[in-house]
Amino acid sequence: MARKLRVWVDQQLCVGNAMCEAIASHTFRLNEKRQSEAVDPEGDIEENILEAAENCPVSAIFVEDAETGERLFP
């Protein structure tokens, strides 16, 4: 069974290049300010969510195990 994730985007860092949305389109979307938001942490498989976080050019995406609090990225 897949673990539950807590995913969020630091709005102070996000530059809105939308790489995360391209990789994990069910988890991330751009808001009206063209910044990414995590809208559904269960929207994509964990591997895609982590790939999206790893490909963020400004490391604005944070991913944790929702049950243990373990930081998975960064």
CNS distance restraints for C-alpha pairs under 8 A (distance, minus, plus):
assign (resid   2 and name CA) (resid  46 and name CA) 7.83 0.50 0.50
assign (resid   3 and name CA) (resid  65 and name CA) 6.98 0.50 0.50
assign (resid   3 and name CA) (resid  66 and name CA) 7.84 0.50 0.50
assign (resid   4 and name CA) (resid  41 and name CA) 7.74 0.50 0.50
assign (resid   4 and name CA) (resid  42 and name CA) 7.18 0.50 0.50
assign (resid   4 and name CA) (resid  65 and name CA) 6.16 0.50 0.50
assign (resid   4 and name CA) (resid  66 and name CA) 5.44 0.50 0.50
assign (resid   4 and name CA) (resid  67 and name CA) 7.00 0.50 0.50
assign (resid   5 and name CA) (resid  41 and name CA) 5.98 0.50 0.50
assign (resid   5 and name CA) (resid  42 and name CA) 7.24 0.50 0.50
assign (resid   5 and name CA) (resid  46 and name CA) 7.92 0.50 0.50
assign (resid   5 and name CA) (resid  63 and name CA) 6.68 0.50 0.50
assign (resid   5 and name CA) (resid  64 and name CA) 5.63 0.50 0.50
assign (resid   5 and name CA) (resid  65 and name CA) 4.75 0.50 0.50
assign (resid   5 and name CA) (resid  66 and name CA) 4.79 0.50 0.50
assign (resid   5 and name CA) (resid  67 and name CA) 7.95 0.50 0.50
assign (resid   6 and name CA) (resid  41 and name CA) 6.34 0.50 0.50
assign (resid   6 and name CA) (resid  63 and name CA) 5.76 0.50 0.50
assign (resid   6 and name CA) (resid  64 and name CA) 5.08 0.50 0.50
assign (resid   6 and name CA) (resid  65 and name CA) 6.11 0.50 0.50
assign (resid   6 and name CA) (resid  66 and name CA) 5.03 0.50 0.50
assign (resid   7 and name CA) (resid  38 and name CA) 6.20 0.50 0.50
assign (resid   7 and name CA) (resid  41 and name CA) 5.84 0.50 0.50
assign (resid   7 and name CA) (resid  61 and name CA) 7.22 0.50 0.50
assign (resid   7 and name CA) (resid  62 and name CA) 5.68 0.50 0.50
assign (resid   7 and name CA) (resid  63 and name CA) 4.64 0.50 0.50
assign (resid   7 and name CA) (resid  64 and name CA) 6.52 0.50 0.50
assign (resid   8 and name CA) (resid  37 and name CA) 7.03 0.50 0.50
assign (resid   8 and name CA) (resid  38 and name CA) 5.52 0.50 0.50
assign (resid   8 and name CA) (resid  61 and name CA) 5.88 0.50 0.50
assign (resid   8 and name CA) (resid  62 and name CA) 5.41 0.50 0.50
assign (resid   8 and name CA) (resid  63 and name CA) 6.81 0.50 0.50
assign (resid   9 and name CA) (resid  14 and name CA) 7.20 0.50 0.50
assign (resid   9 and name CA) (resid  36 and name CA) 6.68 0.50 0.50
assign (resid   9 and name CA) (resid  37 and name CA) 5.97 0.50 0.50
assign (resid   9 and name CA) (resid  38 and name CA) 6.52 0.50 0.50
assign (resid   9 and name CA) (resid  60 and name CA) 5.44 0.50 0.50
assign (resid   9 and name CA) (resid  61 and name CA) 4.56 0.50 0.50
assign (resid   9 and name CA) (resid  62 and name CA) 6.25 0.50 0.50
assign (resid  10 and name CA) (resid  14 and name CA) 6.28 0.50 0.50
assign (resid  10 and name CA) (resid  60 and name CA) 5.06 0.50 0.50
assign (resid  10 and name CA) (resid  61 and name CA) 6.49 0.50 0.50
assign (resid  10 and name CA) (resid  62 and name CA) 7.82 0.50 0.50
assign (resid  11 and name CA) (resid  35 and name CA) 6.97 0.50 0.50
assign (resid  11 and name CA) (resid  36 and name CA) 7.72 0.50 0.50
assign (resid  11 and name CA) (resid  60 and name CA) 7.41 0.50 0.50
assign (resid  13 and name CA) (resid  58 and name CA) 6.44 0.50 0.50
assign (resid  13 and name CA) (resid  59 and name CA) 7.59 0.50 0.50
assign (resid  13 and name CA) (resid  60 and name CA) 5.38 0.50 0.50
assign (resid  14 and name CA) (resid  35 and name CA) 5.96 0.50 0.50
assign (resid  14 and name CA) (resid  36 and name CA) 6.79 0.50 0.50
assign (resid  14 and name CA) (resid  58 and name CA) 6.73 0.50 0.50
assign (resid  14 and name CA) (resid  60 and name CA) 5.49 0.50 0.50
assign (resid  15 and name CA) (resid  34 and name CA) 7.94 0.50 0.50
assign (resid  15 and name CA) (resid  35 and name CA) 6.39 0.50 0.50
assign (resid  15 and name CA) (resid  58 and name CA) 7.52 0.50 0.50
assign (resid  16 and name CA) (resid  30 and name CA) 7.10 0.50 0.50
assign (resid  16 and name CA) (resid  34 and name CA) 5.34 0.50 0.50
assign (resid  16 and name CA) (resid  35 and name CA) 4.47 0.50 0.50
assign (resid  16 and name CA) (resid  36 and name CA) 5.99 0.50 0.50
assign (resid  18 and name CA) (resid  22 and name CA) 6.35 0.50 0.50
assign (resid  18 and name CA) (resid  29 and name CA) 7.77 0.50 0.50
assign (resid  18 and name CA) (resid  30 and name CA) 6.98 0.50 0.50
assign (resid  18 and name CA) (resid  35 and name CA) 7.93 0.50 0.50
assign (resid  18 and name CA) (resid  36 and name CA) 6.88 0.50 0.50
assign (resid  19 and name CA) (resid  23 and name CA) 6.34 0.50 0.50
assign (resid  19 and name CA) (resid  52 and name CA) 6.76 0.50 0.50
assign (resid  19 and name CA) (resid  55 and name CA) 6.86 0.50 0.50
assign (resid  19 and name CA) (resid  56 and name CA) 6.55 0.50 0.50
assign (resid  20 and name CA) (resid  24 and name CA) 5.81 0.50 0.50
assign (resid  20 and name CA) (resid  25 and name CA) 7.25 0.50 0.50
assign (resid  20 and name CA) (resid  28 and name CA) 6.35 0.50 0.50
assign (resid  20 and name CA) (resid  36 and name CA) 7.73 0.50 0.50
assign (resid  20 and name CA) (resid  49 and name CA) 7.88 0.50 0.50
assign (resid  20 and name CA) (resid  52 and name CA) 4.44 0.50 0.50
assign (resid  20 and name CA) (resid  53 and name CA) 6.73 0.50 0.50
assign (resid  20 and name CA) (resid  55 and name CA) 7.18 0.50 0.50
assign (resid  20 and name CA) (resid  56 and name CA) 6.63 0.50 0.50
assign (resid  21 and name CA) (resid  25 and name CA) 4.47 0.50 0.50
assign (resid  21 and name CA) (resid  26 and name CA) 7.68 0.50 0.50
assign (resid  21 and name CA) (resid  27 and name CA) 7.42 0.50 0.50
assign (resid  21 and name CA) (resid  28 and name CA) 5.03 0.50 0.50
assign (resid  21 and name CA) (resid  29 and name CA) 5.60 0.50 0.50
assign (resid  21 and name CA) (resid  30 and name CA) 7.51 0.50 0.50
assign (resid  21 and name CA) (resid  36 and name CA) 7.69 0.50 0.50
assign (resid  21 and name CA) (resid  52 and name CA) 7.65 0.50 0.50
assign (resid  23 and name CA) (resid  48 and name CA) 6.36 0.50 0.50
assign (resid  23 and name CA) (resid  49 and name CA) 7.62 0.50 0.50
assign (resid  23 and name CA) (resid  51 and name CA) 7.26 0.50 0.50
assign (resid  23 and name CA) (resid  52 and name CA) 5.58 0.50 0.50
assign (resid  24 and name CA) (resid  28 and name CA) 6.27 0.50 0.50
assign (resid  24 and name CA) (resid  43 and name CA) 7.84 0.50 0.50
assign (resid  24 and name CA) (resid  44 and name CA) 5.97 0.50 0.50
assign (resid  24 and name CA) (resid  48 and name CA) 5.69 0.50 0.50
assign (resid  24 and name CA) (resid  49 and name CA) 5.84 0.50 0.50
assign (resid  24 and name CA) (resid  52 and name CA) 6.32 0.50 0.50
assign (resid  25 and name CA) (resid  29 and name CA) 6.76 0.50 0.50
assign (resid  25 and name CA) (resid  43 and name CA) 7.95 0.50 0.50
assign (resid  25 and name CA) (resid  44 and name CA) 7.61 0.50 0.50
assign (resid  26 and name CA) (resid  39 and name CA) 7.70 0.50 0.50
assign (resid  26 and name CA) (resid  40 and name CA) 6.63 0.50 0.50
assign (resid  26 and name CA) (resid  43 and name CA) 4.63 0.50 0.50
assign (resid  26 and name CA) (resid  44 and name CA) 5.84 0.50 0.50
assign (resid  27 and name CA) (resid  38 and name CA) 5.59 0.50 0.50
assign (resid  27 and name CA) (resid  39 and name CA) 5.46 0.50 0.50
assign (resid  27 and name CA) (resid  40 and name CA) 4.58 0.50 0.50
assign (resid  27 and name CA) (resid  41 and name CA) 5.53 0.50 0.50
assign (resid  27 and name CA) (resid  42 and name CA) 6.93 0.50 0.50
assign (resid  27 and name CA) (resid  43 and name CA) 4.82 0.50 0.50
assign (resid  27 and name CA) (resid  44 and name CA) 6.00 0.50 0.50
assign (resid  27 and name CA) (resid  49 and name CA) 7.36 0.50 0.50
assign (resid  28 and name CA) (resid  36 and name CA) 6.30 0.50 0.50
assign (resid  28 and name CA) (resid  37 and name CA) 5.50 0.50 0.50
assign (resid  28 and name CA) (resid  38 and name CA) 4.63 0.50 0.50
assign (resid  28 and name CA) (resid  39 and name CA) 5.68 0.50 0.50
assign (resid  28 and name CA) (resid  40 and name CA) 7.15 0.50 0.50
assign (resid  29 and name CA) (resid  36 and name CA) 5.46 0.50 0.50
assign (resid  29 and name CA) (resid  37 and name CA) 5.52 0.50 0.50
assign (resid  29 and name CA) (resid  38 and name CA) 6.80 0.50 0.50
assign (resid  29 and name CA) (resid  39 and name CA) 6.90 0.50 0.50
assign (resid  30 and name CA) (resid  34 and name CA) 5.07 0.50 0.50
assign (resid  30 and name CA) (resid  35 and name CA) 5.04 0.50 0.50
assign (resid  30 and name CA) (resid  36 and name CA) 4.35 0.50 0.50
assign (resid  30 and name CA) (resid  37 and name CA) 6.08 0.50 0.50
assign (resid  31 and name CA) (resid  35 and name CA) 5.48 0.50 0.50
assign (resid  31 and name CA) (resid  36 and name CA) 6.20 0.50 0.50
assign (resid  31 and name CA) (resid  37 and name CA) 6.63 0.50 0.50
assign (resid  44 and name CA) (resid  48 and name CA) 6.35 0.50 0.50
assign (resid  44 and name CA) (resid  49 and name CA) 6.48 0.50 0.50
assign (resid  45 and name CA) (resid  49 and name CA) 6.50 0.50 0.50
assign (resid  46 and name CA) (resid  50 and name CA) 6.12 0.50 0.50
assign (resid  47 and name CA) (resid  51 and name CA) 6.07 0.50 0.50
assign (resid  48 and name CA) (resid  52 and name CA) 6.08 0.50 0.50
assign (resid  49 and name CA) (resid  53 and name CA) 6.31 0.50 0.50
assign (resid  50 and name CA) (resid  54 and name CA) 6.08 0.50 0.50
assign (resid  50 and name CA) (resid  63 and name CA) 7.33 0.50 0.50
assign (resid  50 and name CA) (resid  72 and name CA) 7.95 0.50 0.50
assign (resid  50 and name CA) (resid  73 and name CA) 7.10 0.50 0.50
assign (resid  51 and name CA) (resid  55 and name CA) 6.13 0.50 0.50
assign (resid  52 and name CA) (resid  56 and name CA) 6.39 0.50 0.50
assign (resid  53 and name CA) (resid  59 and name CA) 6.87 0.50 0.50
assign (resid  53 and name CA) (resid  60 and name CA) 7.60 0.50 0.50
assign (resid  53 and name CA) (resid  61 and name CA) 5.13 0.50 0.50
assign (resid  53 and name CA) (resid  62 and name CA) 6.91 0.50 0.50
assign (resid  53 and name CA) (resid  63 and name CA) 7.64 0.50 0.50
assign (resid  53 and name CA) (resid  73 and name CA) 7.05 0.50 0.50
assign (resid  53 and name CA) (resid  74 and name CA) 7.86 0.50 0.50
assign (resid  54 and name CA) (resid  59 and name CA) 7.20 0.50 0.50
assign (resid  54 and name CA) (resid  73 and name CA) 7.60 0.50 0.50
assign (resid  54 and name CA) (resid  74 and name CA) 7.74 0.50 0.50
assign (resid  55 and name CA) (resid  59 and name CA) 7.86 0.50 0.50
assign (resid  56 and name CA) (resid  60 and name CA) 6.60 0.50 0.50
assign (resid  56 and name CA) (resid  61 and name CA) 6.99 0.50 0.50
assign (resid  59 and name CA) (resid  74 and name CA) 7.34 0.50 0.50
assign (resid  61 and name CA) (resid  73 and name CA) 7.69 0.50 0.50
assign (resid  61 and name CA) (resid  74 and name CA) 7.81 0.50 0.50
assign (resid  62 and name CA) (resid  71 and name CA) 7.82 0.50 0.50
assign (resid  62 and name CA) (resid  72 and name CA) 7.81 0.50 0.50
assign (resid  62 and name CA) (resid  73 and name CA) 5.56 0.50 0.50
assign (resid  62 and name CA) (resid  74 and name CA) 6.26 0.50 0.50
assign (resid  63 and name CA) (resid  71 and name CA) 6.18 0.50 0.50
assign (resid  63 and name CA) (resid  72 and name CA) 5.42 0.50 0.50
assign (resid  63 and name CA) (resid  73 and name CA) 5.08 0.50 0.50
assign (resid  63 and name CA) (resid  74 and name CA) 7.31 0.50 0.50
assign (resid  64 and name CA) (resid  69 and name CA) 5.74 0.50 0.50
assign (resid  64 and name CA) (resid  70 and name CA) 5.45 0.50 0.50
assign (resid  64 and name CA) (resid  71 and name CA) 4.37 0.50 0.50
assign (resid  64 and name CA) (resid  72 and name CA) 5.15 0.50 0.50
assign (resid  64 and name CA) (resid  73 and name CA) 6.94 0.50 0.50
assign (resid  65 and name CA) (resid  69 and name CA) 5.15 0.50 0.50
assign (resid  65 and name CA) (resid  70 and name CA) 5.26 0.50 0.50
assign (resid  65 and name CA) (resid  71 and name CA) 6.57 0.50 0.50
assign (resid  65 and name CA) (resid  72 and name CA) 6.91 0.50 0.50
assign (resid  66 and name CA) (resid  70 and name CA) 7.82 0.50 0.50
